[in-house]
Amino acid sequence: MRDLRLLRRRLHTALTSGLLLAACGPAPAPAPVEAAKAAPAKPEAPAPARVEAPPVAEAPPVPAGPQYPARTGMDPYDPDGLEEEGCNNGDWCGAPAAADKFRAPQATDEIGCPTRLIGRPDPGVSPNDKVYKGLSMNPMMMGRLRKIATGDKRKATGDGEICCYHWFDYCSGRPLLAGDDAVAAPVVSGSTWLGEHVFQDMLGEPASDERPLVAAAWLEDAQMEHASVAAFARAALELMAVGAPPELLAGCAEAGLDEVRHAQVCFALAAAYGGVARGPGPLPPVQPRAGGLVALACDTFREGCVGETIAALTALRGRRGCEAAAADAALTAIAADETRHAELAWATVAWAVDVGGREVAEAVRAVAAELRAAAFVDEPLAVEADLRRFGRLGPQERVDTRRDAWTGVLDRMLALALGDDEPAFADPGPRGAEAARADANLSA
């Protein structure tokens, strides 16, 4: 069995060198013309950085007509529809029988359609099937029925059974999953979870119409960071159930504290940009998962190795065009912490492979092949406001980041964790090869 401490040092060297090289990837292209916005001659007076006793914010109004905003974040037609900022997302309509192939275990039926979809279809579904054009085949895809959009689509097409969904691929951080659904606490009014005071001159001078967009993005991050606290607490219980060593348990405890800080920072930034103080409400209880070493390794790879490696790279690249000092500081801390969390996940997978042998390794390889293939499937990109000067990557940059994470970091890390001589997938490309050479030199 490999020495866990020595292995962690090798994983740390490989991960940090790979991330730094990948973060120095191609410079972001100019924003698309249709997404660019003319800046006003003089921004309106900024909202207060912190509100001590804010009113409960009203839900955004539903616009008239069959217009459905193509944006990442809270679905305005479904305020409880949580979506991770920066993840691939889109809309899809299809017959109930087609939607049923992706039915989530917790889904019910409304207006003749499954209410929830997940990225684990019944066997026999082909990604090339035109019926599913526009629907992600990513195993981390989560979809929610949009009843208003469904009603309008039925009127427009005369098809009284069609079902319309908004979906997103969970792509960063460590999610808290119950079955295949992400769990997060609802947002409530209050200042308990606000971190340090954020001064207005650190926000990058947002225009009045940019403020709510940036605030919503940080609020979504805050919800997921808050849920990650519980994800690491549950991970510790799952590790103990398979006899994991103390180094991995201690790592989970430390990571949970990191996520508390991340949540506080994100809630504070959301309040500073939006002028309304909010925090998390009660989190639905989630039980530890069973399944032994195989399930532990696969869940950790999907949620930690992939999710947190991409989260670290996203934060590093978000800093490149960031002009807001507060956001830059937050992204710097998050990138460093998510790198350590990813390292912990890789060490967990490597330990599980050492203990469980070939069965665990092959299961992880199968999950990796599925996730990697999904990352390189081309999907239509939504048109979004350009928020890069606030540390937010655009749609194409997010796609490039996920793919570069695989070719520059994940392929090589997977081979190291599984004890393989070479990466199992395609050539890692020039940046990945350079990182591999750096890893060999540093760990020699």
N, C-alpha and C positions, 0 to 999 in steps of 0.2 A: 504493500500500500504506500502511496506517495505521502511524503511528509507534508502535513497541511500548512504549516507555517512557511516552509520553503515554497510550496505551490502558490500560496497567497502573494508572496513577494514577486514571483514570476507573473502571476495574473495582474498584479498592480502595475508592473513595468509595461507589460503588453497593452493593458487597457489605457493607461495614461498616455503612452507614446502614440498609440493608435488614434485616440481622441484628439490630441493636439494636432497631429498631422491632418486628420480629416477636417478639423475645424478651420484649417488654412486652405480649404478647397476653393473653387472658383468664386470670385467676387459676385455678389448679387447683381442681377441685371436690373435695368431701370424698370420702374413699375409700368404695367400695361396702360395704354392710353385710357382705356375705358375704366380703369381702376384709379387713375390719378385724379386728384382733387385740387382745384384751385384754392390756394390759401387766401383767406380774407386779408384785407389790407391791415386790419388791426384786430387781434383776438379780443373777444369779450373778456370782461373781468373774470379772473379765475374763481371757481367755487372754493369754499373753505376746505382746508386740508382734512379737517376732522370734525365730525358733527357729534356732539355729546348726547343729544336726545332727539334723534331723527324721527320723522314720521315714517310709517311703513310705506315703502314705495309701491305705487300702483303697478299692476301688470301692464305691459305695453299694449296699446290698442291694436286690434286686428284691422288691417287696412281693407278698404272696400275693393271688390274686384278679384279676379283670379290671379293675383300676384303673390308669389311665395318666395321670400328672400333667400337667396343662395348665400348663406353665411354660416360661419362656424360659431357655435355658442348656444345659448338658450333658444329653443324653438319658441317663437312668440305665440304660436298656436297651442303650445303645450308647456307652460312654465315649469313643470316638473321634469321636462325632458333634458337630462343632463348630457352635455357633450364636452369632450376634452378639447380645449383650444389647441389649434395646430394640427389636428388629426384630419386625415382624408375623410371627406364626407360628401353626400349627394342625395338625390331623390330617385325613387324608382316606383313604377306602377306596374301591376301585373294581376293575373287571375288569382283567386283565392287558393286554388290548387297549387299554383307555383309558389305563392307565399308560404304555404303550409310546409313546403320542403325545408324552409329555414325557421320554422316555428320554434320559439324559445320554450323551455319546459314550463316556465311560469306564465306563459301567455294565456289570455282568455280570448273570447271572440266578441267583437263589436261590429255592427253593420255588415255582418257576414265575412269579416276579415280577422286573421290573427292579430292581436294587439302588439306583439313583440316578435322581432326576428333576431337570430344570431347567426354567426358565420360558420356554423357546422351543419351543412345541409344533409338531407338523406342521401345515401349512396346513389350514384347514377346521374347526379347533376353535373353538367359540364360547364366550365367557365366560358366556353365558346358558344353556348346555347343562346340564341338571339332573344329568347324569352327573358333572360336575365341581364340583358344589356343595360348598363347603368347601375347594377347592384354589385356591391363589393363581395368578393369571394374570400376576403381576409378572415381567418379564424377568429380574429378579435372584432369582427363587425358586429354592431348592435343597431337594430332598427326599431322604429316606433311608428305605429299607425298614425297618419295625419287625416283625421276625419273630415276636416273642412276641404282639404285638397282632394280627398277621395270623392266627396260630393260634387265638387266642381268638375272633376274629371269625368264622372259618370254623366253629368249633364252635357258636357262637351262632346263625348264620344257616343252616347247612347248605350253604353255598356253598363248595365245596372249592377254588375258584380265586381267590377275592377276595384283593386285596393291600392292605395298610394302610401308610401313610407318615406321617412327621412332616416338615413343611416349615417353612422360614422364608424371609423376604425379606431378603437382605443390604441393609442400609439406612444404614450409617454408616461413615465412614472410607474409606480407599482399600484395597480388598481385594487380595490376591495371588491371581490366578486362573490356573489351568491349564485351558485350554479353558473350561468353564463351572463348574468346581468351585473353591471356595475352598481355598487351601492354607495350612496353618499347622503349626507345629512341635508335636509332642506335649509334654505337660507332664511334667517329671521332678522328682524331689526335688533340692533344692540352693538355695543362697543367692547364687550368682554374680550373678544379675540383679536382686537386691533393691536398690532405691534407698536414699534416706536413711531412717534409723530413724524409725518412726511411733510416737508416744507414745499410750498408751491413752486419755488424756484428750482426744484430738483425734478420737476415733472416733464421738462422738455417743451414747455409752452404749447400745450395742446389747444387746438381751436375748439369752439363750443360744440361742434358736431362730432369731433373726435373723442371728446371726454367720455360719453357714454359707451362708445365702442371699446376703448381701452379699459374702462372700469369693468365692463362685462367680462373681458378677457381675464383680468386678474381675479375677478370673483369666481369664475369657473376653475381657475387654477387653485384658488383657495379651497374650494369644496373638495377637489381631488386630493390635495395635500392633507387636508383634515382626515379624509377617509384612509389615506395611507398610514396614518398612525395606527388605526385598527388593523390594517393589513399586516403590519410588522408584528403587532401583538399576536395575531392569529398565527403568523408564520413561526413564531417562537413555540407555540403550543404544538404545531405540526412537526417541528423539528424534534421536540422532546418525545413525541410519540414514536419516532424512529431511532431514538438513541443518539442524537447528534452531539458532537463535542461542544465544550463550553465556548470556544472561540466564535462559533456561529450563533449561539444564543446571545452572547454579549453583543455581537454585531447587530442583531435585531433590536435589542434594547436601545442601543445608541442611535440606530437609524430612526426609531420611533420618535426620539427626542428631536432629531433633525427635522422630521416632518411637522412637529408642533411649531417649530420656529418658522418653517416655510409657510405654513398656514397663516401664522400671525402676520408675516411680511406681506403676503398676498392680500389678505383682508384689509390691511392698512393701505396698500396701494389702491385697491378698489375704492375705498372710502375717499382717498385723496383725489382721485380722478372724478369720481361720481358725486361726491358731496353727501353721501348717505352712508352711515355706519351700519354694517351688517356682520353677522357671524353665523356659525352653524347651529341648527336646532338639534333635536335628538337624532342620533344615528341608529338606524334599524339594526337589531342584533344579528350577528352572523356567526355561525358555528364553525369550529375547525373542520377541515375536510379529511376524509379517510383515503385509503388507497395505497399506503406504504411508500417505499422509496421511488417507485416508478412515477406515481402521481405527484409526489413532492418534487422530483426533478423536473418533470414536464411543466408543472405550474410555475416553479421558480424560474425556469428558462423563459417561459412566455412572459410572465409578469415582471420579472426582475432583470434577467440578462438582456432581453431584447428591449423591454419598455424603458428601463432606467439607463441603458446605454444610449438609446435614442434621445431620452430626455436630457442627458448630459450634453450630447452633441448639439441638440436644439438650443440649449441655453448658451453654449459657447458661440454658436453662430449668430444667435440673437444679439449678442453684444457688439458684433462687427459694425452694424449701422445704427446702434443705439445712441441717441443724443440726450436721453433723460438720465440724470445721475442716479436717481432713486432706483429706476429699473435696472440700470447697469450693475449697481451694487447687489440687488436681489439676484440677478442672473449669475453673477460671479459666485455668490455663496451657494446657489442651487446647483450650479454646474459642478462645483467641488464636492458637494454632499452626494449628488446623484452618482458621481463617479465612484465614490466609496460604496454606495448602495449596490451599484452594478457589480463591483468587485466582490462584494459579499455574496451576491447571487451566483456569480461564476464559481466562487469557492464552494458554495453549497452544492451546485450541480456536480463539480469535480469530486467532492466527497461522496455524494450519492453514487456516482459511477464507480468509484473505488470500492464501495461497500457492496453495491448491487450487481456490478459486473456488466456483462454484455446486454442483458435484458434492459437495464436502465439506459445504457448508451444508445441502443438502437431506438428506444422510445423517444429519446431527446432528438436524435437525428431526424426522425420522422416529423416531429413538431417543427424543427428548424427548416426542413425542406418545404413544408407547407407555408410557414410564415415568410420565408425568403421569396418563394414564388409569388405570393400575394403582393409583396412590396414592389415588384417589377411589372405589375399589371397596370397598363395605362388607363386612367379614368379621366373624365372631363373635369377641368378645374373651375372652381367657382370664382366669380369676380368679386374681389373684396377691396375695401378701402386699404390704402397703403399705410400700414402702421409700423414700418420697420424702424423709424427713428425713435419709437417707443420700445424697441426690443422684440417686436413681433414679426416673425418670418411670414413671407407671402406664400400663396398656395404652391407655386412651383418650387420655391426654396424648401418647403416642408417635404415635398416629394423627393427632391434631391438629397435632403438630409437623411431621410429614411434609407434610401438606396446606398448612399455613401457610408452610412453606418454599417450596412451589411458588407460591402466590398472592402471597406477600409478597416473595420474593427471586428464585427461579429463573426465573419468567416474564420478569421485567424484565432479569435478567442475560443470559438467552439472546438477547433482542433486541439488547442492547448488543454482545455478542460476535459476533453474526452480522451486525451493521450494519443491522438492521431499524429502521424508524421507530417501529413499535408492537409490543408483545408479540403473538406469534402465537396465543395461547390466550385463554381467557376473561378478563373484567375482573379485575384483580388484587385488587380489594376495597379497603376503606378504608385498611388499613395499607399495602398495596402502593402505592396512589396517593400516600399521604403520603410514602413512601420515594422514589417517583419524583420528587416535587417537591423533596425534600431533595437528591437526586442532581443535579437540574438546577441548583439554586442553588449547590451546592458545587463543581461542575465547570465553572461558567460562567467 
